């Protein structure tokens, strides 16, 4: 499908994108305008702005929201890579080991067929501060006050939902538009970081988590401190 798109796009007059023109970097916008006579930005298709209020936690059958209710503000790492991306087994193991070392609260949306890639005993050892589910209500999770960082593959809708809720990102792009979007997140918008080396390693994940969550903690404390 991507190959067919690549051959078809140069032939079109009008290009409709799930994007907002204000978010382009100037060189990218100029490049697109030079290639297409009519560029229509109709994003964000999946969002209403501002995001709607969260539903009662008791209505969430996954238990994610009620678990998040028990966590401190901006303290939880939410990890989700959508329903299409297949992360290499070795990277799942490295990511899990980093979470164990950092011992930060985490909510991980991980498909059941990938649980076997987790280190032996990981689920038991992390039960006091982590929750692994096969699917999470992502829009609602990102809108919860306890979420401090979103670890994502940089799918367009995931990035837009994170931006809309003011959640910084750790980006591990895989294919298609992921890498371009990750560059925008890290270099242009500066609302997140790309994982060192482009793949998950125990050291790289820990470094990124420390960088984002320490900043969130400082900002949170600054908001709560009394004025002069």
C-alpha positions in Angstrom: 0.0 0.0 0.0 2.8 2.4 0.9 4.5 1.6 -2.4 1.4 2.4 -4.3 1.0 5.7 -2.5 4.6 6.6 -3.3 3.9 6.2 -7.0 0.5 7.9 -6.9 1.2 11.0 -4.8 3.4 12.8 -7.4 0.5 12.6 -9.9 -2.2 14.3 -7.7 -3.3 17.9 -7.8 -4.9 18.0 -4.3 -3.4 16.4 -1.2 -5.7 16.1 1.9 -3.8 15.6 5.2 -4.8 14.7 8.7 -2.7 17.6 10.0 -2.7 21.3 11.1 -0.8 23.7 8.9 0.5 25.7 12.0 2.4 22.6 13.1 4.6 22.3 10.0 8.2 23.5 10.1 8.6 26.2 7.4 11.0 24.2 5.2 8.6 21.2 5.2 5.5 23.4 4.4 7.3 25.1 1.6 8.4 21.8 0.1 4.9 20.4 0.2 3.5 23.6 -1.4 6.0 23.4 -4.2 4.9 19.9 -5.0 1.1 20.2 -4.7 -1.1 22.9 -6.1 -3.7 22.4 -3.5 -2.7 21.3 0.0 -5.7 20.8 2.4 -5.0 20.2 6.1 -8.1 18.8 7.9 -6.6 17.5 11.2 -7.0 16.6 13.8 -9.7 14.1 12.6 -9.7 11.9 15.8 -9.9 14.8 18.3 -12.2 17.3 19.7 -10.6 20.4 21.1 -10.4 20.9 24.0 -10.5 17.2 24.9 -13.8 16.2 26.6 -13.9 15.5 30.4 -12.8 12.0 31.5 -15.6 9.5 32.1 -16.0 8.1 35.7 -13.2 5.7 36.4 -15.8 3.1 37.4 -17.0 2.9 33.8 -13.6 1.9 32.5 -13.7 -1.9 32.2 -9.9 -2.1 31.7 -9.3 -0.8 35.2 -6.7 1.7 33.8 -8.4 4.8 35.0 -9.1 3.5 38.5 -5.4 2.4 38.8 -4.2 5.8 37.6 -6.4 7.5 40.3 -4.1 6.0 42.9 -0.9 7.5 41.4 0.7 10.9 41.9 0.3 13.7 39.4 2.6 13.5 36.4 4.4 10.4 37.7 3.3 7.6 35.4 4.9 6.5 32.1 2.2 5.4 29.6 3.6 2.9 27.0 1.7 2.1 23.9 2.7 1.3 20.3 -0.7 0.9 18.7 -2.2 -2.2 17.1 0.0 -2.6 14.1 3.6 -2.2 15.2 5.5 -5.4 16.2 8.4 -4.5 18.5 11.4 -6.8 18.3 11.5 -9.2 21.2 14.9 -7.9 22.3 13.6 -4.4 22.6 10.6 -5.4 24.7 13.1 -7.1 27.1 15.3 -4.0 27.2 12.3 -1.7 27.9 11.1 -4.0 30.7 14.5 -4.0 32.3 14.7 -0.2 32.2 11.3 0.0 33.9 12.6 -2.3 36.6 15.7 -0.2 37.2 13.9 3.1 37.2 11.1 1.8 39.4 8.7 4.4 38.2 4.9 3.8 37.9 4.0 2.6 34.5 0.9 1.6 32.5 1.9 -0.6 29.5 -0.6 -1.5 26.8 1.0 -4.7 25.5 -0.8 -7.3 23.3 -1.3 -10.7 24.9 0.7 -12.4 22.2 3.8 -10.3 23.1 3.8 -11.0 26.9 6.0 -14.0 26.4 8.8 -11.6 25.4 8.9 -10.0 28.9 11.7 -11.1 31.2 10.9 -14.0 33.5 9.1 -12.8 36.7 8.8 -9.2 35.4 5.0 -9.0 35.9 5.3 -10.3 39.5 8.2 -8.0 40.4 6.5 -4.9 39.0 3.0 -5.6 40.4 3.4 -2.9 43.1 4.1 -0.1 40.7 3.1 -1.2 37.2 0.1 -2.3 35.3 0.2 -4.3 32.0 -3.0 -4.5 30.0 -3.8 -5.9 26.5 -5.5 -2.6 25.5 -6.0 0.8 27.1 -8.4 3.6 26.4 -5.6 5.8 25.1 -7.4 9.2 24.8 -8.7 8.9 28.4 -5.4 7.7 29.7 -3.5 10.6 28.2 -6.1 13.0 29.7 -5.5 11.7 33.2 -3.5 13.9 35.6 -1.2 11.2 36.7 0.4 10.6 33.3 3.9 12.2 33.1 5.2 10.8 29.8 4.0 8.9 26.8 6.2 6.3 25.1 5.0 6.0 21.6 5.8 4.8 18.0 4.8 8.3 16.7 1.6 7.3 14.9 -0.1 10.5 13.9 -3.2 10.2 16.0 -1.2 9.1 19.1 1.0 12.2 18.8 -1.9 14.5 18.3 -3.7 13.1 21.4 -0.5 13.5 23.5 -0.1 17.1 22.4 -3.7 17.9 23.0 -3.4 16.7 26.6 0.0 18.3 27.2 1.9 15.0 27.7 5.6 14.9 26.6 6.7 12.0 24.5 9.5 9.5 24.2 9.6 8.5 20.5 10.6 5.2 19.1 9.5 5.4 15.4 9.2 2.3 13.2 8.0 2.9 9.7 6.0 5.1 7.3 5.6 8.7 8.7 6.8 7.7 12.2 10.4 9.0 11.7 9.3 12.4 10.2 6.8 12.9 13.0 9.4 11.9 15.6 11.7 14.6 14.2 8.9 17.2 14.5 8.2 16.1 18.1 11.8 16.3 19.2 13.4 19.0 17.0 10.7 21.4 15.9 7.9 21.3 18.5 10.2 20.2 21.3 7.5 18.3 23.2 9.5 15.1 23.5 12.7 13.2 22.8 13.8 10.5 20.4 15.2 7.4 22.0 19.0 7.2 21.7 20.2 5.2 18.7 16.7 4.7 17.4 16.0 1.5 19.3 15.2 0.6 22.9 18.1 -0.2 25.1 18.0 -0.4 28.9 20.3 2.6 29.2 18.6 4.7 26.6 15.1 4.2 28.0 16.3 5.0 31.6 18.0 8.1 30.3 14.9 9.3 28.5 12.6 8.6 31.4 14.8 10.4 33.8 15.1 13.4 31.5 11.3 13.8 31.0 10.0 12.9 34.4 12.6 14.9 36.3 11.5 18.0 34.3 7.8 17.2 35.0 8.6 16.9 38.7 10.4 20.3 38.7 7.5 21.9 36.9 4.9 20.3 39.1 6.7 21.4 42.3 7.0 24.9 40.8 3.3 25.1 40.2 2.6 24.0 43.8 5.1 26.2 45.6 3.6 29.3 47.3 4.3 32.7 45.7 6.5 35.4 47.3 
